[in-house]
């Protein structure tokens, strides 16, 4: 594994934040549309899972974290992206943060903070879907949230824990 260091401007950070918010909006919108269809995504557990501040500084820690929920992932990150948690709560962020609250996190505490999002390919999604990613959001080496989502146009998004029927 190797590390690349880059210099970014405030404009680039703003663009990255806008892309992140648009991606969240798309995922949440797709999730809402899918919940209305007869083929609903897997059910989330009703019990909140305390994940906030789990160790996430190293790749091994993040992969082990995902394994603790039963996910088998390709240990090579598909994407590493710096994200800026918005200072002002809009509907898109509020919907995404609802997913986080269901799993014991509240990302509004990190408003205005720069975090890293690590994306991994999920290899064992229950319905056999191949275009599924697990996203882990890390701040100062600690996991503060994330999701499991489909990259397909008619995809889904949910928290880490799901019930296996």
ZANU-944103 format. One line per 3 residues: number of its first residue (from 1); their letters; for each residue x, y, z of C-alpha. Coordinates in pm, 1 decimal. Each point is the difference from the previous one (the first is absolute). Layout:
// ZANU-944103
NUM) A) X,Y,Z | ...
This chain:
// ZANU-944103
1) XXX) 0.0,0.0,0.0 | 124.0,347.8,-74.8 | -106.4,350.5,96.3
4) XXX) -46.3,294.1,-232.6 | -2.1,352.5,137.8 | -181.9,273.9,-187.5
7) XXX) -62.5,368.0,53.7 | -358.6,111.8,-33.2 | -159.3,343.5,-12.0
10) XXX) -312.1,121.6,175.8 | -179.6,-8.7,-334.5 | 92.2,-368.4,-45.3
13) XXX) -123.3,-76.4,352.1 | -329.3,176.0,-76.1 | -38.4,-200.1,-321.3
16) XXX) 78.4,-325.8,184.3 | -255.7,86.9,268.9 | -260.3,75.6,-267.8
19) XXX) 71.5,-332.9,-171.7 | -30.6,-178.8,335.4 | -335.2,164.7,72.5
22) XXX) -129.0,-77.0,-350.2 | 108.1,-362.9,37.7 | -178.4,-17.4,336.5
25) XXX) -312.0,155.5,-152.5 | 2.5,-251.9,-282.0 | 45.9,-292.5,236.4
28) XXX) -267.5,119.2,238.5 | -238.6,76.5,-285.8 | 55.0,-344.2,-146.8
31) XXX) -45.3,-155.6,342.2 | -332.2,182.0,43.7 | -117.7,-110.1,-344.2
34) XXX) 97.9,-360.0,66.7 | -184.4,-9.2,329.7 | -319.2,60.1,-198.4
37) XXX) 66.8,-296.3,-229.0 | -95.9,-353.7,89.1 | 363.4,-114.5,-4.6
40) XXX) 121.3,189.0,304.7 | 366.1,-0.4,111.4 | 102.5,-218.6,295.1
43) XXX) -144.4,106.9,333.5 | 222.0,184.6,242.1 | 19.0,-120.6,353.6
46) XXX) -218.3,198.8,233.9 | 260.9,3.2,273.8 | 239.8,292.5,-32.4
49) XXX) 358.4,-114.5,-32.6 | 264.4,211.5,168.8 | 267.1,51.7,-262.7
52) XXX) 108.1,356.2,50.4 | 364.5,40.6,94.9 | 99.8,-355.4,-93.6
55) XXX) 362.2,-15.0,-110.0 | 31.7,81.5,-368.8 | 346.8,143.4,-42.4
58) XXX) 141.3,-292.2,-199.0 | -139.9,-197.2,-290.3 | 13.2,-320.0,208.0
61) XXX) -210.2,163.4,274.1 | -262.7,114.0,-250.9 | -16.8,-342.3,-167.0
64) XXX) -31.0,-170.6,341.3 | -272.6,247.8,94.2 | -199.6,-97.0,-309.8
67) XXX) 59.9,-370.2,72.9 | -151.5,52.3,346.2 | -331.4,64.9,-179.4
70) XXX) 42.1,-310.2,-216.4 | 121.1,179.0,-313.1 | 273.1,-153.8,-209.0
73) XXX) 170.4,272.7,-199.6 | 286.6,29.2,-240.7 | 271.3,132.0,235.3
76) XXX) 119.3,249.8,-262.9 | -194.9,326.3,20.6 | -194.3,79.9,-317.9
79) XXX) 8.0,369.4,86.3 | 137.3,228.2,267.9 | -159.0,343.1,4.1
82) XXX) 25.9,299.0,228.5 | -345.8,123.5,93.2 | -117.4,307.5,182.3
85) XXX) -292.5,-48.8,237.2 | -233.8,294.0,-74.5 | -35.7,267.1,265.7
88) XXX) -362.7,65.7,-88.8 | -237.4,-294.2,7.8 | -202.0,-42.3,-317.8
91) XXX) -254.1,-271.6,-82.5 | 257.5,-223.8,-169.2 | 240.2,6.5,294.0
94) XXX) -287.9,-38.5,247.5 | -117.8,-316.3,-180.2 | 352.9,-142.8,-8.6
97) XXX) 51.8,88.1,364.6 | -323.2,-188.3,86.5 | 170.1,-315.7,-128.9
100) XXX) 297.5,82.4,221.2 | -216.5,61.5,307.0 | -164.2,-342.0,-47.5
103) XXX) 343.7,-154.1,42.7 | 99.1,209.6,301.8 | 178.6,288.0,-174.2
106) XXX) -81.2,366.5,-45.3 | 209.4,165.1,-266.9 | -141.2,345.4,75.4
109) XXX) 258.6,15.3,280.8 | 263.5,15.9,-276.1 | -154.3,291.2,-192.3
112) XXX) 269.0,190.1,-187.2 | 261.1,-273.5,54.3 | 203.7,-165.3,-274.5
115) XXX) -22.2,-377.4,7.3 | 109.8,-286.5,-222.0 | -239.2,-242.1,-166.7
118) XXX) 144.5,-342.2,-77.7 | -201.3,-209.8,-246.7 | 33.3,-378.6,-27.1
121) XXX) -158.5,-251.5,-237.6 | -237.2,-233.2,188.5 | 46.8,-362.0,-108.9
124) XXX) -282.5,-171.2,192.8 | -316.6,209.3,-30.0 | -295.6,-228.8,89.8
127) XXX) -183.9,30.6,-331.7 | 318.5,-55.2,-200.9 | 23.8,357.3,-129.4
130) XXX) 345.9,75.3,-132.4 | -9.0,380.2,-9.1 | -9.2,52.8,376.4
133) XXX) 238.6,218.3,199.1 | 61.7,50.1,366.5 | 93.4,359.3,84.5
136) XXX) 181.0,73.6,325.7 | 27.6,364.0,111.8 | 299.0,75.9,223.0
139) XXX) 92.5,309.9,199.9 | 332.9,17.9,184.8 | 50.5,-376.1,-30.0
142) XXX) -343.6,-87.1,141.6 | -300.7,-133.7,-190.0 | -287.4,247.4,28.4
145) XXX) -246.8,-155.1,-245.2 | -55.1,-156.0,-337.8 | -232.5,-213.6,-205.3
148) XXX) -43.0,-292.9,-234.8 | -138.9,97.3,-339.2 | -48.0,-109.4,-357.5
151) XXX) 172.7,189.7,-278.1 | -279.9,-83.1,-244.1 | -244.7,265.7,-114.9
154) XXX) -288.5,-175.3,177.9 | 216.4,-86.6,300.7 | -43.0,16.8,375.4
157) XXX) 170.1,135.8,310.4 | -15.3,-116.2,361.7 | 209.5,-21.0,313.1
160) XXX) 265.2,-262.4,66.7 | -216.0,-251.1,188.7 | -271.1,-197.5,-180.8
163) XXX) -216.8,-296.2,88.9 | 63.3,-315.3,-196.0 | -334.9,-163.5,-69.4
